[in-house]
Amino acid sequence: MPSEQEIFEKVRTTLVDALNVDEDEVTLASRLRGDLNAESIDFLDIVFRLEKQFGVKIPREELFPEAIFSGDPSFVTDGKVNAAGLKELQEKLPFANLAEFAKDPRIEKVEDLFTVEFIVSYLKRKTGG
Amino acid sequence: MLLKDQVALVTGGSRGIGKAIVQALAREGAKVAFVYKGSKEAAESLEAELVAAGGTVKALQGDVSDPQTAQTLVSRVLADWGRVDILVNNAGVIRDGLFVRMDAANWKAVLDTNLDGTFYFCRAAAEQMALKQRSGRIINVSSVAADHVNAGQANYAASKGAVNAFTRALAVELGSRNVTVNAVAPGFIETDMSEAVRNKAGDFIAKKLVPLRRLGKPEDIAGVVVFLAGPAGAYMTGQVLTVDGGLSLGAVTA
């Protein structure tokens, strides 16, 4: 069972390969879109590579749920994620840090939840941590 | 040799434009797998001819309109040669007929092969090209008929118009992964597909409607495909290149 540091280093390598960024650009707090300029196809690529790096199967939507991005009107009111939406996020992303997001739950900030730390937390659980 | 050791997959490669494309790619040093549906003799003869000339060429039987075919054949190419660098979606059919009498079967047959076949093969190759290799060239063989339409080809025109739009969409989605996606739109080419019309009006078309005063040969199209597949085509994507001797300019010889 790999340590958190080992997981982080493997995730960092994955992101360096997938996104063509430098190693020192990748920190736990780095946001995939905001800081590392990931685009839609990159998310697919990242899942693909993580599966290989960690020898795990990552079912579609388990790591990067697509519906949450899409502004589904049952979850979003007036551009903000509503109570139902927050509940959905908590369920779909149990390893995400939602406390900060809940203070200013604008829909365009959902993508800021996808950070390196988010991926590391997910993999900790996935690899038995 | 512009394409030394690259791996190419060409659908509809046993005859006509597809055959010329297979020959041209092999001449440039690519390993070429090509798909044929029913023309077994023509396919085996082409394979033998190119292997005898020192090429690495393989004929694969399959119907591109069957959703399973693409996955099966792309997997075979990957198992044998480890990569797919160039995909040419050339397999196409016509089922000409006046629209008011066009039945659903003829509509569907043309869309299934020309459009869906292209979709299935692009999708089967996309994961390899975009995610694993981060490089690739996709070339879809379209037709001037998408924009310059004659009566009796509503299904064919629709299928090729869709291929053009699909080409642009794919170029946008796969561009960041270093995959270019373009189409070639042939005009009137001397192949089995145009034989009936050529018998009736080939001379008239060549002399009155084509500025270059001749019908096209399959090699005329293959040359442009090689350009798109090779180093010279590296910065071109999402384009439909018309290769028709000027037919679509709509001029009539004075």
Interface residues (C-beta under 8 A of the other chain):
Chain A: E39 I41 D42 L44 D45 F48
Chain B: A130 L131 E173 L174 S176 R177
